[in-house]
Amino acid sequence: MLVRNKYHLVSEALGGVGIEVDGKSNIDECILQAKAAAGGPAGKPVLLNCNIGSTDFRQGSMSV
């Protein structure tokens, strides 16, 4: 199982904007926030950290 990482906080630490999108967030609202932060002369890089559902389809498999 992969661990959920807080990439949105890394973006903020590097001077950008980070927005976490999870099952409780409204994706449309997050995209509007991202567009607003990236637009205009003072626009910043934006990272949307989208947490998707987890599955066990790789359980027991090996990576080479």
KAUR-V398387 format. One line per field, one symbol per residue. phi: phi as a letter, one per 40 degrees, with the letter a starting at -180 (. if undefined). psi: psi as a letter, one per 20 degrees, with the letter a starting at -180 (. if undefined). burial: # if it has 9 or more other ideal C-beta (glycine too) atoms within 8 Angstrom, else .. Layout:
BEGIN
phi: ???
psi: ???
burial: ???
END
This chain:
BEGIN
phi: .cccbcccccdcccgcbbbcbbdccccccccccccccccgcccbcbbccccbccbbccdgcbbb
psi: pqppqmhhhgghhjjappppoahiqohgghhggggghhrrhjqqqpponoorqqrkijpirqp.
burial: ......##.###...######...#....##.##..##.....#.####...............
END
